[in-house]
Amino acid sequence: MIFNLFLSRIMPQLTRMNNLELHMSNTWRDLQSIFIYGVIFALLFVLHIIFAAADLEILFRLVALTLSAMVFFCGLCLVYLEKSKVRYSSVYYIGMIVSCPLSIGLGWAYGGMSTSISMVLFPVITLIIHYTIKKIFFDRTYGLK
């Protein structure tokens, strides 16, 4: 009787919980490179604010240059952080999409914290960079097709 109750009521719930756990681990694997990129970007962003406030010009410029490179080459950074060659293509496209709003913010920063032509120019440049990289490395990127 108790065994029958276990099989009919509790076992399906345990199976659903196990499937949810499996789904969550797959989602984490899919988002892991994006999360790592975001953490690195956020830490560098905070550092550039701290260096600017402390008048550490060389360190500020170094971090700002690194942030700029991360924005313009977001897709490549994500592919570099990605462990599975199967997900290179999707991660690259996510990086290309993420780089557009980031490049608008970068254009705002380079435009003296006001609206400028760089806010339009930088997203165009980042899209051209991502498109060119995709075309150049078509055969050599293990799924970045």
C-alpha angles and dihedrals in degrees: 000000000000091000090051090050089050093053096045102041113018103034095063090051092051090049091052091049091050091050090050090051090050091049091050092051090051090049091050090051090050093051100035098098091045091050092049091048090050093050093049091046092049093049092050091046091054090046092053090053091049092047091049092050092048093048092240094152100177094048090044092053092046093052092043090052091049091050091049091051090048090053097047093043099035094132093053091046090053092047089050090052093044115098099194118072088203091068097046094101097049093043090050092053091047088053091051090052094045092049092062099068090036090054090050088056090046090052089050090052094047089046092064096266092298139092111289143152090266089071088066098032098052096057089049090050093049092050090049090049093050093046092048093048091050092052096044096048096038094127100033107052104079099238102349087124 
